[in-house]
Amino acid sequence: LDFETYQQAVPEYKGVNPFMQIPFQYSLHIEHKNKSIEHKEFLGVEGTDPRQTLVEKLIRDIPLNATTLAFNASFEQMVLKGLAKQFPQYKDHLLNISDNIVDLATPFQKRYYYLPDMKGKYSIKIVLPLLIPEMKKAYRDLDLIHNGGEAMQAFAILGELTDKDQIQRYRDSLLAYCELDTLAMVKILNVLKSAT
């Protein structure tokens, strides 16, 4: 699971404080019991409050008591807990997802799996090319969006764009970036599984 969020200096939506993290997107790669992988995603509609629609789709996509992996999971847990406060009707399900998150960064953070080229760092963009060399340029090769900061800026300006082709290019780029984050987790998890 990976969320993308943005902030508003002057909140436009009910229940939003200045500079609060507003989730507008997620990507989810699901490993089924037969080992097949399914991708699900959500990207809010620009110029609207994406939160409730995101929550309703997320709780359909992640069943209760499912183990969910996130990289540096404290961010995803913060987003889930914030949404649970904002949408109390979904609180139990959202907190259940948060409680069942496992942090995929932990083996690297605690140096259970360490390569000298990590140089003490363990972000997904450091770990991915070291563990899966063929994905070394994966983030650089993306169109428009290459990191979370660019994703945040892109969604914030989407509502101001008028050219349909430009809007679609940004939306496609946001989807590709977020999907790469969770696909990277699948690839990293497979390396960890093969190392045990």
Salt bridges, closest charged atoms under 4 A:
GLU31 OE2 - LYS35 NZ 3.83
GLU31 OE1 - LYS193 NZ 3.07
GLU38 OE1 - HIS32 NE2 2.74
GLU38 OE2 - LYS40 NZ 3.88
GLU41 OE1 - HIS39 NE2 3.90
GLU46 OE1 - ARG171 NH1 2.78
ASP49 OD2 - ARG51 NH2 2.67
ASP61 OD1 - LYS40 NZ 3.59
ASP61 OD2 - LYS57 NZ 2.80
ASP143 OD1 - ARG169 NH2 2.70
GLU150 OE1 - HIS146 ND1 2.97
GLU179 OE2 - HIS39 ND1 3.79
ASP181 OD1 - LYS125 NZ 3.91
